[in-house]
Amino acid sequence: MQADDQTTGIDAVYAELERVSRRAVARARARSAPLSFVEHSLVTFIASHPGCRAIDIAADFSLNRSTVSRQLAGLVELGLVTTVGEEAPAGSAETRRGQVLALTPRGDELLARSVDANRAALAERLDGWRADEVEQLAASLHRLNTAFGDGAPGGQDAVPV
């Protein structure tokens, strides 16, 4: 593949991924999904990384720790996330950064509902695709996600937290 062809291909992939993300967020809002895209992302991370802390989320998402702390404060206020362990002093920046995070039963319930809603929407979009096409898409997305997560340029290690 020539450089111009590759650039055009990369532009097309970028545009399609951006479109998928934008539509997923809009669909979640329109269907009154139980969790917003950001809430879903954070709650999913906490559920799949037992013992994680806010600093772990910030590093994985390449976000500023204060941004993550504000988002987590909202999830705690909604009763979806709780902190486990010793309490940091009130008003301390370490209140949620240094403590282990866990989902509450309500957080588990809304995550399950959100996953079900998102999977149903995806299944609806992939209706009519052959099984091998779905497998090929999954393999390609896995390969792309792996490239972002291995410390390669543009990967999770690209932005210091």
N, C-alpha and C positions, 0 to 999 in steps of 0.2 A: 504494500500500500504506500503511495506517495504521501509526502507531508501534507499537501493540500487536501487529499482525500481523507487523511486521518483527521485533520482539523475539522473538516466538514462533518465527519462522523462523530467527533467529540462534541461539536456544537449541537448536533442532532440529539445525541444521548443526553446532554445537559438540558436541552429544552424539554425533552420528554420527561426526565426525572423531575424537573421543576413543575411541569404541568401536573404530573401525578401527585406531587406533594400539595400543590395548591388546591387541587380538586378534593383530595382527602380531607384537608382542613375545612374546606367549604362544605363538604358532605357531612362532616361531623357536626358542624354548626347547624346546618339545615335540618338534620334529623334529631337534633337535641340529644346527641350522644352523651352518655353519662360522664365522660371525661373529655376535656379539650385535648388537642394534639400534645401540648406541652405537659399537661397533667398526666396523660397516658404514658408519655415517654419517661417521665420521672418515676411514676408508680411502677412501670414495667421494670425499670432498672433496679429499683429497690427490691422488687419481688424476685428478680433473677440473680441478685447479688447479695445474699444474706450477709449481714455484718457490715454493709457498706456505710460510708459516711458522706456528708455533703461534699467534702474535698474529693472523694472518689468520683462522684457524679460530675463535678466540675472538670476534673481531668479527662474523664471519658468523653464528655460532650464538648470539650474545649471551650468551656465557658468560664467567666469570672466567678470566683467563689461567692461574691456578694449577690450576684444574680441568682445563683442556685439557692442561696440562703433565703432570699426573698420569696422564691417560688415554693420552697419547702415550708416556709412560714404559712403560706396560703393553704398548703395541703394539710398542715397540722391543724390550722383553724377550721378547715372543713371536716376534720375528724378522719382523714384518710391515712395519715402517717403519724407515727409516734416516735419519740426518741427513747432509747434504752440506755441505761447506765446512769452514772453520776450526773447530777444537774450542774451546769456551768452557772456562774453568777448571772443574775438577771441583767439583761441588757448587754451581756457579753457577746462579742462577735463569734465566740466559739460555741454558743448555745447549740446550734445544729451542725456546725462544721465538724466538731470533734466527737460528737456522739453517734452511736450506732443507730441507724434508722430501721424502722420496721413498719409494715402495713398493719393497719387496724383491721378488724373484721369487715368494717364498712369499706375500707380501701380494697380488700380482697374481692368483695362483692362487686364494686364498681369496675374494678379491673376486669373481672370475668365478663361482666356485661359489655364493657367496651371492646374487649377482644372478640366476643361473639358478634357484635355489630360490625366490626371492621372485617372480620373473616367472611361474614355473610355478604357484605358489599363487594369484597374481592371475588368471592365465588360467583356472584351475579355478573361481574365484569368479565370473568374468564369462562362463562357459560359458552359452550360451543367450541372451545379450544380442545384439541386432542391432548391426551395425557402426556405424550412425549413433548408437546409444545410447552405445557405447564412445567414439566421437569427441566426443560432447557432454560426457561425463564428463571426458575429457581436457582439453577446452577450458575447462570450468568450473574444474577444478583448476589449470590454468595461470593462469587469470585470478586465482584466489585467491592462488596463490603469488606472482604478480607484485605484487599489492597488499601482501603482507607484505614484499617485497623492495625497494620503491621509496622507503623513508623515510617512508611514511605512518604515522600513529599505530598502534602495535602492530607496526611493521615492524622490520627488522633494526637500524635506527638508534635504536630506542626505548630500548634499555638501553645506557648507556655502558659500555665495557669498559676 
